[in-house]
Amino acid sequence: MAWKCFLRIPTLLKQIYLLWLIVFNSGEAHTQSNDVDCIVYNEEFMKCTWNHSEGKPNYTLYHWYSSQPAKECGNYIQQNGYNVGCNFSKSEITQFREFFVYRNGSGESGYELPLTRNFQLQNQVKLFPPEDLTLNMTDRNELILSWDAPENSLKCRMYEVKYQSNKDKGWQVHTINSQRKYGLPSTDPKKRYTFQVRSKINEYCGTTVLWSEWSSPVQWGENYTGTAQRNFHALMLFTIVPLLGLLIIVAFQLKGKRTC
């Protein structure tokens, strides 16, 4: 009897090993690109998204905050008839509370093990790019770049300014905390400078690594700015066009006198 039990030990160990291998591999599968990622855009709305591979079942998503009941997504993002994400309105976003998502999937193609993830949403914020970039030259030949941002969020934002001239090989990048302006101490009038700005939540309000996209570029120098060029075009339109019309009228009058 003892001998029979001894013979069963290798078989039992083999079964344990196979079970451990299945669990280990399924855990690895959940860390791939099919994972769920939630991003809060400009603190105004949120999207939780995942990739859907051919042959995989359709997924459903449930979400909740700690100590609250779970709810199914009420506004799925779909692609080719499959759920690939969920939209959340501003009223559904609560920062500084743990947020959980539970994704489950089953269908004709099979069943997948559910996936659960948790987030601190203040660390998932991606801001919109700064807007209304303007350039002004001071009496001291300092070029000041400024931009707009909501007043109530200044303490939570940081910025990166990058610029280069048409004669530089790369960008110069500077980090700025809270302020909405950057000064370039001196400029070369023979160069044209291009500036862009991006922003993100700073360390005092979150630990996000998500920068906004770069803003639209603004330029200065080489006797050229976007504003100056628009003013020049307007001057051409309102002076040369009437002058040409006047010349045409005079030409017709002279021609009429000659025929008389």
URQUIWO-V959435 format. One record per helix or strand of 3 or more residues. SS is the DSSP state (hx for helix, st for strand). FROM is the first residue (numbers start at 1). LEN is the number of residues. Records with the same first field share a line. If there is no record, write none. Layout:
SS: FROM-LEN / FROM-LEN
This chain:
hx: 2-28 / 90-3 / 121-3 / 151-6 / 226-34
st: 37-5 / 45-5 / 59-7 / 76-4 / 82-7 / 98-10 / 110-11 / 131-7 / 143-6 / 157-9 / 172-6 / 181-4 / 192-10 / 218-4
